[in-house]
Amino acid sequence: MKALVLLSGGLDSAIASKIVLEQGIEVEALNFTTPFIQQNDLTSLTDELDIKLHVVALLEDYLEVVKCPKHGYGSNMNPCIDCRILMLRKAKGHMDEVGASFIVTGEVLGQRPMSQHKDALRTIDRESDMEGLVLRPLSAKFLPPTSVEMRGWVDREKLLSIRGRSRREQIALASSYKITNYSCPSGGCLLTDPGFSRRLRDLLD
């Protein structure tokens, strides 16, 4: 059994990887780059987790999403729901290439107001044609069981019940798992920056 984890380099996706690895499942990592997200070197993290890394650039498709997102923008020019749908669609295409049976993400329920509430997660899974095949280990016990859990591929009892914006539980888990090579949440996507968004909006208008 193999899973494909969407690895950003941050703490949440690193912990999600570790949780699945500890259930005896082989994991490979997929990292998406875009023109608006600072690219970190994930080699140290993937070496620490002992998983293979694939890096894919999102360009034309991503720019179309930024210009005209079906589900609108967040507080600035961030089309978070459409962005996640695109990433999962692309990840689905890589599953066959690596022999993965399901996708793992580090999403935490309630951490991001636009894209990480239950309705948004359902929409993302449905519109990416990935219903039941996206495992979110950090918040799994707050979410309906996925096909991954119901088929017994992973033990739901060993998944977590984290929600909200506090990082306390994740930091404690990182310590217990001895994960050290993750990036801090500062920086992130330029599309959430008000000044950058104003300039981009002027450019697109």
N, C-alpha and C positions, 0 to 999 in steps of 0.2 A: 504494500500500500504506500502510495506517495501523495504528498500534498504540495501545492504550489503556494507559497506565502508572498503576499504583496509587501515587500520590505522597503520602508522609507528610510531606514537608518535610525529612526527614533526608538524610544523606549518601548512603546506599546507593541509595535510589530515585532521587535526582538523578543519580548516576553511571549507573544502569541506563538512565535516559532518554537520557543523552548517548551512551551506547554505541549505542543503537538509532538515534538521530538521525544519527550518523556513518555509518550504513549507508544513508543516503538515504531512510529511512522517516519518514513524517509521524507525529508523536506528539501525542496529546492526553492530559491528565492528569485522573485521577479521585481526589478526596480524600474519604475518609469521616470524618465526625465522629460521636462517641458521647458520652454523658454522662460518660464516665470518662477521656477523653483530652484533654489540654490542646490547644486549637485554636490553631495558629500561623497568622499571615498568610503565605500562600504566594505572594502577588503578586510580591514581589521575586524569588523563585526562578523562578517560571514566566516572568517577564519576562526573566530572565537566560538561561533555556533556550529562550526564544521559543516557548512552547507554550501552548495554550489550557487553561484550568482549569475543571473541573466539580466542585462540592462537593455531597455528598449526606449527609444526616443519617440515621443508623441509630438508631431509637428502639425501637418496640414489638418488632420482630423481634429486635433485639439484646438487649433486656432478657429475653426468653424464653430466649435462649441462655445468658445469665448465670445465670438461675435454675436451668436444668436442661440442662447441656451433655451431649450424647451421648458425647463423648470425655473427659469429666471436666475437672478443673481442674489447673493447674500448682501451684506451691508455695503459692499463696494462692487468691484467687477468680478467677483469670485462666483463662478457657476458650479458650486460644489456638488450638487446632485448630478448634474450632467457629466461632470468630470469623473465622478465615481462610476457612473454607468459606462462611460467610454473605457475606463481602465479595466473594468470587469469584462467587458466585451473583448478587449485585447487579450486579457489574461486567459479567457476561455479558449482563444485560438492557440495559446501556448500549452494548454493542458495536454493535448494529444502529442505535441512535440516532445514533451518531457515524460509523458506517461503518468501524469497526475490524475487523481480521481476527484479531487475537490480543491477549492481555494480557501486560504486562510488569510484573514486580515486582523490588524490590531485595533480596529474600531472599538470605541467605548461608548456605550449608550449615554447620551446626554452631554458628551464632552464638547461637541460642536453643535451649535444651535440649528444650523440649516440642514445638515446631512446626517446627523447621528441621533435622530429620534426614530421611534418605531415605524411610523408611516413612511419616512424617507428611506429607511433601510429596506422596507418591503418594496417600495417603488424601484429602488436601485436594483434589487435582485430580480424583480419581474422584468424590467425593461432591458436588462443585460442578458435575459434568458438564462439566469443562473439560480433560479429559485431552488432552495434546498441544498445547494452545493457550495454555499459560502458560509464558512464557520468563523464565528467571532468569539474566540475562546475567553476573552477577558470579560465579556458581558453575557455569555451564553445562557446563564441561568435566569436572566431577565428577559430572554427572547424565546419564542417558540422553538421546540426541537427541530433541527434541520434533518434532512435525509441522511446526512453524514452520521448523525447521532442515532437516528432510528434504525439504521442498518447495522449499527454496532461497530462502525469503523473507528469511532472514538468513544470513550467512556464519558458521558455527560457529567457524571458525578465528580470527575477530575477537572472539570472546567470551572470558570470563576464567575463571580457575581459583583463585578465592579461597574460603577456608573458615576457620571458627573465629572467635574473638572479637576478635582483634587488628584494629586500625583502620589499621595502618601503610600497607597498600597503598591503601586507600580515600583516605586523606589525601593520598598522593602523586598519585593520579589526580585528585583535586579540584584540586590545584595545576596539573597539566598541562592539565586541561580549563578552568581558570579559573572554577571553581564556588566562589562565596564566600557565597551567601545561603542556606545550609542551617542547620537547627537542630541543636543539640547533643543527644546521646542522653539527657541527664539529664531527669528528670521522667517522661515516658512515661505509661503506663497506670496509673491509680490502683488497678486490680484486682490489680496485683502488689505493692502496698504492704500489709504485714502489718496495720498498725493500721486502715487503711481497710477491709480485707477482713474483719476481725473485726467491725467496726461494721455492715458490710453483711450479713454472715452473721446477726448478731443480728436485724437488721431483717427479713430474709427468713424466719427460723425462726418 
